[in-house]
Structures are given as structure tokens and as C-alpha cells.
């Protein structure tokens, strides 16, 4: 089974572009890199998304959409692509190399959207990947070509005013004012308006909103007057004229805003990506803009199509954001509100760090994942001051536990490249950087950070340093030294009265060192103690690692059945948090248990599943000699019993499962079994358990955001499941899914 991608659902009807879509699809049969260029607001993203959806079935490994508009750092382009593909590489290898290796044998379409502000890194990445992965194609949007060898540039022109432009205006006008109708009396005015706006879709959509308060002929007359003023010194037409047409439409929309709405528009332009109402209130309200009035102002901007509402969050289109930033600069307040934005996300990071050891880890993971673009923008503001230093360090568990160690390393290296005064923020950034480096297998940097941090360390920080040194020792194959250091870390944290995350990770380090030293009974005693501490605080992330370590202990004591139970307990939570390395370790131990139980086919399939997950991590078994040796022993045991041909076939079966289905198989609960098409009693075939849940919720009438909230998954994950369902069932709409799901056996 394969993944079909992550294309976002369309929020409004798609109008026209039949010839352009046909031409782009022809180009994709002949060219591996197609770049759609055009002025802002001409509809590049919508057109490319529609084409990508129409060719999706030609790509066995999916169509993957990467929105680059919120990204400011050239060094994070490859990181954004890797995250979209589900790669959570923890090594220090170049990210482009990791992506290329992953794509090498895959048939996949990568959609890079909004490349113009990062044209050089996008070009370099596309060129490198296309050379390395023969099954890869790239479809990009930009205001300028990428200038890569083999690139086919497709200029996207505005809509023809006499046809699709008029249809677009009519559809958007009906959405804004249900009583609107295109008639003989107003058709000429609509055509004149669309011609005056040069057929630019965004400009037409903004103008259509005015039908709520004005007849279309009056709208056209007013627009004509504005354009006449603006074009006094212009001959009209051409690219410059089109830019002016869009600018006039946005000016016009701005003119509809109240003074307070204009202020809010300018201020929310500091957000990257989307944001929620609480963030807008915190960042934008002051004595000129009351916090309790922000909701009404947001509603006004949504009504005017300035803000787009998606679930409970809001965003600005790039062109609209650029206009808002101009307003903010002209007011002299850009720096002030960028700092307010940064400070809001610093407060959020502090709360996340303080509450991580508790019952809301999944909720925090989901919240920070939603805010990822804004966190990047906050970090990018200024990494040389105390706030930037603190922010990079406060996101420790976002970097380590939520699958972003490489990005954490990127920011921590930058913030520590400048001199900072000694203090808690510097000490924390140093030891956090050391931990991230250790998790990447970069022991030299980890040990260097320990040395750098010692002059700034109090007793709690010293406890963290001992823990990181223990991690280095265990990954270097020295469990004896690791055990001594873990016990020192435990003592320091207890002496400091620190019963928090520091003590938990130190106890975990002691457990893994005892496991690798073969002291399983002693390990279990520490596990029981650590479980009690986790349960006291309803902590699950470290608890799931302790479950994994209990599985190791049970394997060491000759109890593979018990190991299966504990390994699955670990895996169930790891999947909720997107902890790829933790999930891979859990599947490895389940494979070992299956081999010991004589289930050699299952063991081989689980090794294939684990390999698929380790591919996304980048460093199999985290480079630990003990874990590498254990995995090799399982393969040998399974091969000896199944024979090479039997093992290879089962291994290929496991490797062929997508990650979600592979984890379902590893958990091996009846409702998680992969159904065979047409099998008795599997009315829901060929859907996975999660896809069945999504289909059932579609039948209940839930939106994608509501489905995501109900299932405790991200909205993009819900979108992906929906695309899987449409593809597998050969359906075109949610209505078909709902009707089909309603007919299935609820059991």
C-alpha cells in the first residue's frame, strides 16, 4: 500500500483554466521540472494544485505539496521538504542527501509552492534531487524561473475577461451575496470590471465581495475611476499594468476597511502561515485596538476576503500579507509588532516547556506543530539577543520529542555562534544543543557542548550534563560508563530537588544502560520506580520509552510474550506524538519477540516495517552498536528458520506498507489488521482502521478539522487520509464517501 500525498482540500470552486491544465499535464509527461510563473494573484497555486490532483494516480508514491511562503531561511528549504515527506532524520548528514536517498527508488511528484523569495535554494534542491531520483518530478510555482537545467517554464496568464473571469466573478459574488445573479442587465458591467482588473483572479475575487453593498454597475464605475487616476502616467496593459490592477483592487479593499480593521490587517501581517484568535488578540491589541474588539474586526476582514478562515485559524494570502506589511512599515511599527510576535511565541514556548511533563503532551505537540511557521519567524527575528537564546532553548522538547532535532540544531548552532553573557539562558542553550547533537550521533559536538557548559552550570544543569554524557557513552557502546553517569545525573537532580523531566530522563538512561549491560532484574526495579513517577504526573512520552525498555528487559529474561505487550504499549503512544525513532525502536523489539516466538514471517515483515520507519529517521538504530547487533541477530534468526526466499518475500511485504498501515500491523489488534480486498466480513476493505474511522466521521458530516480534533491527529493528516480513501474507492467527492460508509457493516 502506498501513500497518495498531502494535497490540501480546495476551499472554493475552481473556475476555468481548462487549456492551461491540459498543457501542464502534457508538459509533465515530457519534462521532469515544470515551473509555473506569473504575477501575484494570477492563480498559480490553485492551478497547480488542481493539476497535481488530476495527475495524482500517475505517481505511485504520491503527490506532495510544500508551501514555502512562510519560510524565511534558505537553510530550511530542504528541512521543509523532508518534513512534508515525513522524514525525521536525526543524523548530521546533509538533508538533501537524506531526501535524495529516500526518493531514489520512488515515483513521486513534488510540488514546491511560492519559490520566488528562495529561488536559489529551491533551484539547488530541485537540481540535486532530480539528478539523484529518476522517478521524481517537480512542479513549482514562482514569480520567476528557477533557472535549472531541463526546467520547462510555463507562464500563467490572467483569465480571459470574456469567459472564465466573468464566471469567477459571478461565483464569488453569489458566495458573498446569495441574491446576486448574472443577467443581461449586469453582464456588460461584469465584463468591463473583469477587463479593468486584467483578468487577475485575486483582484476579481476582492471586487466580487463588494456586491454585498453595491450593484455591480456601480462597482465597475467606481473601479474605472480609480484606475483612471492610477493610470494617468501609464499606457496600460503588460505586466506593469497587471501589477497596478491588482494593487488597485487591494487598495480598494483597504478603502472598505474601518480604521481599526486597517490597523489589524497591518499587524496580523507579522504572522507567518496561519494564526488563531487568541494570538491575534495578544500580539495586535493595544490602546488603539482593544483586545475584546479583535473578534469583530477579524470577522470584518473575513467578510471582505482579506483574511481566510480555515477551521478555527486565519491566514492572509501572500499578496495580501505583503500589502499589510507595507502598511505596517509606513506606520513605523513593523519592528514593534515583530517583537510583540516574537515575545508571544516566547511565552508560548515557556508554557510548553513548563507543562511538557504532564498529561497534555499530545495536545502540546499538535499546538506547536500548528504554530511551527510562527515559531520559525520568531526565531528568525533576532538570535543574537537574550530572547532568541531563551526561545531556542525553551523548545527543547519540540526539537527532541516532536521530531525536529535537525531544525533545533540549525537554530541552536546559530544562536550559539555569537557571544552571550553567562546566565541560565546560555547554560540551557548549551546543554540542549549537546543533547540534540547526541541524538544525531554527533558525539564530538555533544561532548564539546558539555565542556562549554560546565563553567555556567548549577546543580540542575550539572545533572543534565551527566545525563547527556551517559547518552554519549551508551551510543558509543560503553554501558558501564553510561550507568555511572546516569546514576550521577539521578543524584544531582534529586539533590537539587528537581523531580521533573531531568530526573525522568536520567532514570531512563539508567534503564537503557542496565539493559545493555544485561542486568535485567535491576533494570526492572528502576523501571517500576520510573513508571510510578511518570504516572504521578500523567506523563506519557518518557513513560513510552520506559515501556520499550521493559520490553527489552523481558526479552533479556526470556519472556517474549510480555515483551510484545510492553512494546505495543510504547508504540501506541509513539505514533500519537510522531516520534519516529521511538516507533522504530518499538517495532524492532516486536520483531525480536516475534522471531523468538517462532513467528518468523511476522518477524521479517516487522523488520521491513521498522526499516521503513528508520528511513525517515536517517540513522538506523541511532548508531548504537548494541541496537545494531540486536537487529542483525533477529534477521539471522528469522532467515535461518524461513530461508532466504521466505524471509525476503515477507520483508518486502513489510517494507511495502505505508507507515500508518505498518504500525497498524505491528500493533496486531483485530481492528488494526490489514484487510484483504474481498475477504469475508471485511465490508470496509480496502481501507485501514484509521481510514475507516475517517470515512465514518465524514458520514457523520464532520469537517476535516473536526475529524482531526476527534481523532487527535493533525488537519493535514486528516486531509491525507481523505485522499487515501478517495483514491482507494475511486470516488470523487465526500458525498460518495458518506453514502458508501453509511452502507457498511458498523462492526
TINUDO-576359 format. One line per field, with one value per residue (C-alpha): chain; y, x, z. Coordinates in Angstrom, 3 decimals. Layout:
<kevexs>
ch <- c(A ...)
north <- c(Y ...)
east <- c(X ...)
up <- c(Z ...)
</kevexs>
This chain:
<kevexs>
ch <- c(A A A A A A A A A A A A A A A A A A A A A A A A A A A A A A A A A A A A A A A A A A A A A A A A A A A A A A A A A A A A A A A A A A A A A A A A A A A A A A A A A A A A A A A A A A A A A A A A A A A A A A A A A A A A A A A A A A A A A A A A A A A A A A A A A A A A A A A A A A A A A A A A A A A A A A A A A A A A A A A A A A A A A A A A A A A A A A A A A A A A A A A A A A A A A A A A A A A A A A A A A A A A A A A A A A A A A A A A A A A A A A A A A A A A A A A A A A A A A A A A A A A A A A A A A A A A A A A A A A A A A A A A A A A A A A A A A A A A A A A A A A A A A A A A A A A A A A A A A A A A A A A A A A A A A A A A A A A A A A A A A A A A A A A A A A A A A A A A A A A A A A A A A A A A A A A A A A A A A A A A A A A A A A A A A A A A A A A A A A A A A A A A A A A A A A A A A A A A A A A A A A A A A A A A A A A A A A A A A A A A A A A A A A A A A A A A A A A A A A A A A A A A A A A A A A A A A A A A A A A A A A A A A A A A A A A A A A A A A A A A A A A A A A A A A A A A A A A A A A A A A A A A A A A A A A A A A A A A A A A A A A A A A A A A A A A A A A A A A A A A A A A A A A A A A A A A A A A A A A A A A A A A A A A A A A A A A A A A A A A A A A A A A A A A A A A A A A A A A A A A A A A A A A A A A A A A A A A A A A A A A A A A A A A A A A A A A A A A A A A A A A A A A A A A A A A A A A A A A A A A A A A A A A A A A A A A A A A A A A A A A A A A A A A A A A A A A A A A A A A A A A A A A A A A A A A A A A A A A A A A A A A A A A A A A A A A A A A A A A A A A A A A A A A)
north <- c(0.000 3.465 6.973 9.306 12.608 15.613 17.890 20.363 20.354 23.168 25.747 27.190 26.188 26.072 28.081 27.752 27.047 24.028 24.756 25.553 22.389 20.266 21.919 21.421 17.756 17.316 19.019 16.662 13.721 15.176 17.296 16.430 20.057 22.422 25.906 27.887 31.601 34.649 37.814 37.696 36.840 35.219 31.805 29.845 27.848 26.968 25.903 23.775 22.122 21.212 19.776 17.861 16.323 15.326 13.541 12.031 8.479 8.501 8.713 5.502 7.190 10.223 13.923 16.064 19.782 22.012 25.544 27.684 31.026 31.142 30.190 32.893 30.853 29.451 26.769 25.343 24.675 21.075 20.708 21.811 19.241 16.498 17.246 17.141 13.716 12.508 12.278 12.964 12.462 12.833 12.497 15.195 14.094 16.778 16.923 16.955 13.661 12.123 13.227 12.029 8.621 8.349 9.345 7.264 4.350 6.197 7.531 10.852 14.402 17.177 20.475 23.421 26.405 30.059 29.718 33.293 34.520 31.394 30.865 29.872 27.206 25.881 25.619 23.881 21.410 20.621 20.129 17.828 15.715 15.348 14.127 11.564 10.285 9.191 8.677 12.216 15.096 18.651 21.095 24.551 27.971 31.181 34.757 33.981 30.868 28.717 28.636 24.923 22.817 20.972 23.334 23.988 27.405 27.795 31.408 31.524 34.439 36.128 34.753 35.849 38.640 37.491 33.967 32.440 35.821 36.632 33.161 33.583 36.972 35.557 32.558 34.636 37.305 34.630 33.371 36.910 37.821 34.876 37.124 38.035 36.737 37.323 38.826 40.647 43.882 43.482 41.208 44.095 45.749 42.498 42.096 45.688 45.185 41.983 43.705 46.624 44.150 42.453 39.095 38.624 36.144 37.592 41.107 39.798 37.919 41.024 43.099 40.473 40.941 44.469 43.061 42.761 46.535 47.856 46.898 45.580 48.511 50.955 48.768 48.819 52.620 53.197 50.871 52.569 55.915 54.591 53.012 56.205 58.081 55.468 55.035 58.703 58.170 54.576 53.240 50.240 46.545 44.421 43.087 46.506 47.195 43.896 44.668 48.007 46.357 44.030 46.865 48.946 46.105 45.666 49.450 49.391 46.589 48.540 51.557 49.500 48.822 50.819 52.425 49.598 46.899 48.555 48.516 44.837 43.947 45.581 43.999 40.402 40.541 39.719 36.190 33.518 30.971 30.924 32.011 31.816 34.498 34.380 35.032 37.955 39.462 39.043 40.340 43.068 44.663 47.878 51.189 51.826 48.349 46.823 43.078 42.498 44.087 41.906 39.173 41.625 43.091 39.624 38.843 42.057 41.163 37.661 39.208 41.371 38.332 39.854 37.064 33.459 31.293 27.621 25.806 27.948 29.648 32.531 33.414 36.053 35.256 36.195 39.245 40.481 39.928 41.900 44.802 44.614 44.698 47.818 49.449 48.415 49.782 53.055 53.378 52.897 49.980 46.941 46.349 46.836 44.232 41.750 41.921 41.502 38.470 37.030 37.655 35.955 32.812 33.002 32.943 30.016 28.168 28.787 27.356 24.364 23.683 24.074 21.827 19.180 16.753 16.240 14.843 17.235 16.197 15.234 18.487 20.462 18.549 19.387 23.026 23.646 21.767 24.181 27.100 25.794 28.564 31.248 29.713 29.868 33.517 34.309 32.574 34.298 37.774 38.026 35.130 37.404 38.681 37.057 36.390 34.474 32.462 31.593 30.703 28.267 26.550 26.525 24.497 21.559 19.005 20.275 19.553 16.220 14.673 16.026 15.029 18.181 17.625 18.786 22.076 22.518 22.027 24.638 27.302 26.373 26.463 29.906 31.310 29.942 31.281 34.727 35.655 35.827 36.782 33.919 33.024 30.421 31.020 30.421 27.342 25.857 26.534 24.833 21.635 21.458 21.767 18.967 16.681 17.352 16.616 13.348 12.280 12.938 10.689 13.655 12.719 15.058 18.119 16.808 16.384 19.815 21.436 19.684 21.228 24.669 24.481 23.454 26.991 28.132 25.091 24.974 21.657 21.110 21.872 19.563 16.836 17.399 17.340 13.997 12.644 13.790 12.237 8.995 9.113 9.561 6.593 4.264 5.122 4.545 1.027 1.650 0.753 0.546 4.179 5.156 3.600 5.531 8.812 8.106 7.426 10.671 12.530 10.982 12.010 15.599 16.053 14.642 16.768 19.836 18.900 18.509 15.805 16.904 15.886 15.888 13.120 11.138 11.149 10.281 7.254 6.274 6.500 4.205 1.714 1.549 1.205 -1.666 -3.335 -3.177 -4.416 -7.406 -6.507 -7.083 -7.674 -4.491 -2.669 -3.732 -2.347 1.053 0.784 0.284 3.363 5.439 4.273 5.455 8.900 9.134 8.049 10.554 13.348 11.519 11.837 9.688 10.478 9.186 6.539 5.106 4.880 3.062 0.681 -0.008 -0.626 -3.034 -4.896 -5.122 -6.408 -9.063 -10.212 -10.473 -12.547 -14.905 -13.590 -12.633 -12.672 -9.995 -8.078 -7.906 -6.357 -3.690 -2.988 -2.311 -0.045 2.008 2.086 3.237 6.485 6.993 7.093 9.798 12.045 11.366 10.032 8.192 6.940 5.739 3.986 2.291 1.062 -0.354 -2.199 -3.578 -5.150 -6.519 -8.145 -9.714 -11.058 -12.496 -14.287 -15.772 -16.927 -18.742 -16.295 -15.822 -14.460 -11.849 -11.055 -10.464 -8.252 -6.232 -5.748 -4.360 -2.028 -0.928 -0.274 1.914 3.960 4.108 5.508 8.588 8.912 8.730 6.786 3.166 2.100 5.635 4.300 2.267 -0.792 -2.753 -1.990 -2.641 -6.028 -6.927 -6.151 -8.232 -11.153 -11.037 -11.069 -14.033 -15.939 -15.299 -16.091 -19.343 -20.520 -19.041 -19.435 -16.561 -16.598 -16.719 -14.042 -11.707 -12.038 -11.293 -8.469 -6.906 -7.158 -5.153 -2.645 -2.127 -0.999 2.725 3.911 4.060 0.577 -0.799 0.422 -0.983 -4.339 -4.111 -3.479 -6.539 -5.774 -7.209 -3.762 -2.877 -5.891 -5.044 -6.341 -8.312 -7.000 -9.084 -11.097 -12.367 -9.973 -7.055 -4.742 -1.856 -3.288 -1.962 0.798 0.727 1.127 4.855 5.385 3.575 5.948 8.946 7.634 7.076 10.639 12.003 10.171 11.992 15.281 16.357 18.713 17.780 19.960 18.334 14.883 15.856 17.080 13.932 11.548 13.646 13.992 16.983 18.546 17.722 14.100 14.069 15.545 12.800 10.044 11.539 11.481 7.842 6.955 8.765 7.010 3.517 3.673 5.531 8.273 11.970 13.565 13.460 12.765 9.473 8.525 9.377 7.328 4.364 4.448 4.538 1.213 -0.620 -3.042 -0.905 -3.865)
east <- c(0.000 1.287 0.719 -1.022 0.270 -0.931 -2.709 -4.876 -8.614 -9.997 -11.933 -13.880 -14.876 -12.256 -13.065 -11.629 -8.026 -9.004 -6.416 -3.696 -4.368 -4.245 -0.992 0.601 -0.384 1.203 4.356 4.531 4.662 7.752 9.550 10.675 10.720 7.902 7.785 4.558 5.369 3.131 2.295 0.956 -2.727 -2.910 -3.819 -0.575 -1.134 -4.773 -3.972 -1.005 -2.958 -5.764 -3.304 -1.485 -4.763 -5.639 -2.321 -2.057 -2.750 0.266 2.560 2.672 4.334 2.124 1.945 3.446 2.764 5.347 4.179 7.323 5.579 6.041 9.721 12.378 15.585 17.254 18.836 15.419 14.080 15.320 14.040 10.553 10.570 11.795 9.090 6.427 7.673 7.603 11.404 12.571 16.257 18.310 21.780 24.229 24.270 23.229 19.447 19.461 21.369 18.779 15.888 17.641 18.291 14.643 13.369 15.873 13.522 10.209 7.782 6.664 5.575 6.902 5.004 7.135 4.839 5.954 9.646 10.433 11.828 14.002 14.724 18.402 18.000 14.886 16.801 19.743 17.485 15.398 18.507 20.163 17.056 16.193 19.711 19.547 15.970 14.904 11.281 10.910 9.162 8.892 6.062 6.900 5.264 7.239 7.181 10.428 12.027 14.307 16.905 17.686 18.891 15.942 13.356 10.266 8.788 5.031 3.767 0.284 -1.653 -4.716 -8.170 -9.817 -12.187 -14.985 -15.229 -13.730 -13.147 -16.854 -17.751 -15.329 -16.803 -20.325 -19.488 -17.670 -20.384 -23.029 -20.933 -20.767 -24.380 -26.717 -29.197 -26.641 -27.334 -25.575 -28.199 -28.422 -28.672 -25.361 -23.322 -21.686 -20.707 -19.184 -17.227 -15.989 -14.934 -13.034 -11.275 -10.301 -8.817 -6.887 -8.495 -6.418 -8.363 -7.440 -8.404 -11.714 -12.472 -11.799 -14.083 -16.842 -17.105 -18.457 -21.694 -22.874 -23.370 -23.312 -24.842 -22.276 -22.593 -21.710 -18.755 -17.496 -17.887 -16.041 -13.222 -12.914 -12.486 -9.793 -7.912 -8.083 -6.428 -3.732 -3.004 -2.671 1.032 0.727 -0.146 -1.863 -1.588 1.511 2.929 3.244 -0.400 -1.433 0.516 -1.267 -4.662 -4.102 -2.724 -5.800 -8.107 -6.266 -6.238 -9.942 -10.492 -8.363 -10.558 -13.570 -11.914 -12.536 -9.514 -9.427 -9.691 -6.820 -4.716 -5.444 -4.677 -1.274 -0.500 -1.527 0.829 3.676 2.260 3.820 1.345 -1.868 -2.836 -5.720 -7.851 -6.019 -2.687 -4.145 -5.505 -2.222 0.028 -2.112 -4.164 -3.062 -4.604 -5.583 -7.026 -8.957 -8.489 -12.221 -12.877 -10.469 -13.039 -15.406 -12.537 -11.378 -14.945 -14.965 -11.718 -13.053 -16.200 -14.027 -11.939 -8.803 -8.474 -9.188 -10.742 -9.729 -11.229 -10.501 -7.492 -6.917 -4.367 -3.509 -2.706 0.894 -0.048 -2.413 0.245 2.793 0.343 -0.244 3.493 3.759 1.093 2.967 6.276 4.668 3.297 6.791 5.533 6.952 9.788 7.459 4.956 7.581 8.975 5.470 5.007 8.349 7.510 4.118 5.770 8.452 5.689 4.096 7.441 7.904 4.433 5.149 8.410 6.836 3.858 5.575 5.914 2.179 -0.994 -1.207 1.815 -0.181 -2.150 1.084 2.645 -0.348 -0.396 3.280 3.016 0.257 2.452 5.641 5.836 5.298 7.933 10.393 9.505 10.008 13.392 14.459 13.803 16.972 19.034 21.707 19.698 18.605 15.059 16.296 18.661 15.869 13.402 15.808 16.457 12.821 11.807 13.920 11.107 9.808 13.236 13.796 10.373 8.377 10.742 12.721 16.297 17.873 15.985 16.748 20.421 20.153 18.812 20.937 24.124 23.171 22.280 25.468 27.664 27.542 28.745 26.178 26.582 26.730 23.376 20.578 19.556 23.091 23.589 20.325 21.016 24.413 23.176 20.112 22.455 24.562 21.555 20.359 23.865 23.988 20.616 22.072 25.028 27.421 29.209 32.160 29.881 27.840 30.949 32.248 28.970 29.276 32.718 31.469 28.543 30.372 31.507 27.859 26.334 24.457 23.500 20.450 22.406 25.171 22.543 21.626 25.283 25.819 22.725 23.971 27.371 25.549 23.690 27.007 28.501 25.581 25.551 29.304 28.834 30.048 27.119 29.320 30.394 26.868 25.500 27.899 26.999 23.245 23.452 25.388 22.670 19.970 21.834 22.327 18.686 17.499 19.949 18.629 15.043 14.274 11.619 10.831 11.888 15.574 15.075 12.884 15.408 18.217 16.251 15.623 19.352 19.977 17.439 18.960 22.473 21.322 19.595 22.736 24.791 22.450 21.298 17.621 16.264 17.909 16.609 13.042 13.325 14.316 11.543 8.927 10.219 10.188 6.701 5.428 6.945 5.517 2.074 2.132 2.367 0.406 3.470 3.445 6.445 9.102 6.682 6.516 10.324 10.226 7.631 10.104 12.880 10.634 10.174 13.984 14.187 11.540 13.368 16.539 14.676 13.275 9.663 8.899 5.134 5.443 7.848 5.155 2.688 5.117 6.437 2.917 2.197 5.245 4.286 0.701 1.888 4.864 2.562 0.410 3.429 5.024 8.122 9.728 12.860 10.838 8.369 11.185 12.816 9.475 8.909 12.463 11.788 8.439 10.314 12.736 9.860 8.128 11.318 11.769 8.136 8.769 6.671 9.446 7.272 5.875 9.368 10.583 7.595 8.161 11.819 10.585 8.174 10.948 13.292 10.613 10.408 14.187 14.377 12.544 14.923 18.122 20.342 19.221 19.207 20.513 24.011 24.026 26.307 24.060 20.862 22.529 23.802 20.371 18.682 21.241 20.656 16.892 17.385 19.748 17.318 14.400 16.433 17.705 14.144 12.318 15.050 16.323 13.407 10.751 12.456 12.975 9.344 7.973 10.471 9.375 5.734 6.548 8.652 5.791 3.324 2.872 3.867 0.342 -0.545 2.816 2.253 -1.285 0.249 2.815 0.071 -1.797 -5.136 -8.144 -9.350 -5.826 -5.393 -4.774 -7.889 -7.603 -9.853 -12.979 -12.258 -15.317 -16.625 -14.430 -17.091 -14.708 -11.909 -9.561 -9.419 -7.134 -8.557 -7.804 -9.284 -12.452 -12.710 -12.274 -14.878 -17.364 -16.826 -17.308 -20.634 -21.496 -20.937 -17.731 -15.260 -11.582 -10.696 -13.440 -12.213 -8.668 -9.852 -11.955 -9.113 -6.359 -4.428 -3.292 -5.578 -3.105 -3.073 -6.874 -6.625 -4.167 -6.463 -9.325 -7.221 -6.302 -9.996 -10.943 -8.143 -8.772 -12.530 -12.223 -14.504 -14.528 -16.370 -17.036 -20.693 -19.732 -17.647 -20.518 -23.022 -20.647 -19.720 -23.376 -23.906 -21.063 -21.350 -20.524 -18.704)
up <- c(0.000 -0.853 0.358 -2.054 -0.717 1.210 -1.248 0.679 0.051 -2.108 -0.093 -3.026 -6.551 -9.277 -12.392 -15.889 -16.833 -18.960 -21.651 -19.113 -17.129 -20.275 -21.345 -17.913 -17.872 -21.300 -20.053 -17.083 -19.458 -21.134 -18.534 -15.005 -13.829 -14.705 -13.177 -13.406 -13.330 -13.193 -11.312 -7.771 -7.571 -11.013 -9.540 -9.761 -6.572 -7.290 -10.847 -9.831 -7.011 -9.402 -11.946 -9.210 -8.053 -11.618 -12.222 -8.742 -9.832 -12.128 -9.097 -7.090 -4.116 -4.057 -4.772 -2.012 -1.562 0.141 0.998 1.133 1.651 5.476 5.217 5.546 5.954 2.834 5.002 5.909 2.392 2.431 6.010 4.903 2.091 4.421 6.976 4.268 3.182 6.789 7.079 10.617 10.055 13.234 11.746 10.729 7.085 4.572 4.431 0.624 0.675 3.008 0.785 -2.370 -0.830 0.206 -3.259 -5.223 -5.870 -5.638 -8.249 -6.809 -7.729 -5.513 -5.643 -4.485 -3.985 -3.783 -4.610 -5.625 -2.294 -2.004 -5.685 -5.356 -2.625 -4.367 -7.639 -5.983 -4.178 -7.258 -9.408 -6.863 -6.252 -9.932 -10.670 -7.849 -8.133 -11.635 -10.570 -9.209 -10.940 -9.645 -10.279 -8.923 -8.690 -8.670 -9.908 -11.752 -13.310 -11.172 -13.978 -13.585 -16.483 -18.013 -16.490 -18.590 -17.752 -18.130 -17.936 -16.407 -17.871 -16.376 -17.130 -20.390 -19.428 -21.692 -20.288 -17.158 -15.485 -15.692 -14.399 -11.483 -10.562 -10.699 -8.498 -5.891 -5.953 -5.300 -2.382 -0.964 -1.748 -2.388 -4.229 -6.886 -10.381 -13.678 -16.034 -19.331 -17.369 -15.500 -17.765 -19.619 -16.307 -15.037 -18.267 -18.073 -14.457 -15.295 -18.204 -15.979 -13.492 -16.314 -15.534 -12.358 -10.198 -6.799 -7.903 -9.279 -6.045 -3.960 -6.197 -6.013 -2.251 -2.835 -4.295 -0.696 -0.586 -4.161 -7.513 -9.948 -12.375 -9.615 -8.603 -12.191 -12.428 -9.149 -10.189 -13.563 -11.844 -9.522 -12.404 -14.452 -11.581 -11.137 -14.851 -15.734 -16.474 -17.676 -21.099 -19.515 -20.312 -19.963 -16.728 -15.109 -15.843 -14.301 -11.140 -10.978 -11.488 -8.547 -6.448 -7.230 -6.216 -2.925 -2.354 -2.970 -0.458 2.007 1.410 2.540 5.895 9.014 10.649 13.204 10.521 8.657 11.822 12.394 8.760 9.073 12.424 11.610 8.620 11.051 11.421 9.207 7.935 9.929 13.448 15.891 17.507 20.850 19.130 17.185 20.400 22.282 19.516 17.958 20.762 22.451 23.489 19.847 19.270 22.167 22.698 23.169 19.768 17.780 17.126 15.437 13.399 12.326 11.224 9.201 7.438 6.705 5.207 2.941 1.862 3.382 5.933 5.013 7.722 7.883 10.850 13.895 12.286 9.903 7.250 4.682 1.082 0.269 -1.804 0.903 3.580 1.549 1.369 5.127 5.794 3.639 5.802 8.934 7.641 6.643 10.183 11.633 13.761 11.972 14.440 17.423 16.245 15.113 18.654 20.094 17.831 18.982 22.645 22.303 20.953 23.619 26.257 24.431 24.404 28.135 28.835 26.615 28.443 31.897 31.107 28.984 31.887 32.250 30.684 27.706 25.650 22.558 22.732 23.059 20.158 17.980 19.046 18.365 15.074 14.059 15.133 13.509 10.888 13.519 15.788 12.918 12.268 15.958 15.975 12.780 14.204 16.248 17.540 18.976 21.943 25.198 23.955 20.913 23.106 25.529 22.768 21.088 24.433 25.591 22.547 23.778 23.712 20.384 18.946 20.754 21.379 18.441 15.663 14.835 16.081 12.819 12.860 16.540 15.759 12.986 15.352 18.349 16.289 15.004 18.409 19.994 17.199 18.849 22.309 25.124 28.785 31.275 32.737 32.792 29.157 27.870 30.062 28.867 25.182 25.533 27.160 24.905 21.920 23.389 23.804 20.247 18.911 20.875 19.445 15.983 16.734 16.741 19.954 19.363 19.313 22.245 24.355 23.272 24.379 27.760 28.224 27.124 29.515 32.679 33.693 33.560 35.301 38.589 40.178 37.928 34.767 36.021 36.250 32.605 31.569 33.301 31.520 28.096 28.786 29.648 26.315 24.503 26.326 25.635 21.915 21.810 23.177 26.750 29.056 32.140 31.873 30.822 34.008 36.253 34.538 34.670 38.397 38.872 36.957 39.157 42.306 41.120 40.137 43.454 45.437 43.605 44.440 40.735 40.326 36.754 33.285 34.238 36.776 34.380 31.551 33.984 35.195 31.576 30.874 33.831 32.440 28.970 30.403 32.639 29.668 27.531 30.498 30.819 34.367 33.610 37.136 38.367 35.286 36.067 39.603 38.155 35.556 38.280 40.074 36.870 35.923 39.300 38.756 35.220 36.390 39.246 36.674 33.931 31.716 28.571 26.339 28.730 30.020 26.500 26.386 29.722 28.235 25.422 27.936 29.831 26.550 26.250 29.808 29.186 26.065 28.149 30.752 28.111 28.168 24.542 25.117 27.812 25.570 22.885 25.332 26.531 23.026 21.784 24.739 23.746 20.079 20.686 22.240 19.959 16.934 18.578 19.042 15.670 17.464 14.555 16.290 19.291 16.974 15.052 18.268 19.440 16.146 16.322 19.714 18.461 15.574 18.048 20.115 17.036 15.965 19.437 19.424 16.139 14.062 11.531 8.726 11.065 12.337 8.772 7.951 11.133 10.217 6.885 8.688 11.047 8.140 6.533 9.739 10.217 6.666 7.944 10.900 8.870 11.281 11.813 15.463 16.231 15.565 18.809 18.449 20.825 18.900 15.528 16.779 18.186 14.886 12.955 15.312 14.705 10.945 11.168 13.390 11.024 7.885 9.341 10.003 6.980 4.361 2.224 -0.211 2.518 4.572 1.605 0.493 3.969 4.476 1.163 2.316 5.429 3.530 1.086 3.747 4.302 7.764 9.161 7.944 9.057 12.601 12.475 11.569 14.369 16.920 15.592 17.142 15.268 14.214 13.018 10.748 7.097 5.318 2.133 -0.606 -0.853 2.289 4.164 6.795 5.644 4.216 4.872 2.678 1.385 3.997 7.032 10.528 10.589 7.139 8.265 11.208 8.929 6.464 9.286 10.548 7.024 7.024 10.265 8.446 10.200 8.519 8.177 11.174 13.274 12.203 13.182 16.591 17.201 16.289 17.907 14.653 12.586 9.967 7.210 8.364 8.136 4.617 3.661 4.974 2.964 -0.202 0.505 0.780 -2.433 -4.324 -2.943 -3.540 -6.865 -5.569 -6.425 -3.504 0.224 -0.545 -2.195 0.841 3.200 1.200 0.965 4.669 5.682 3.877 5.607 8.489 11.597 13.159)
</kevexs>
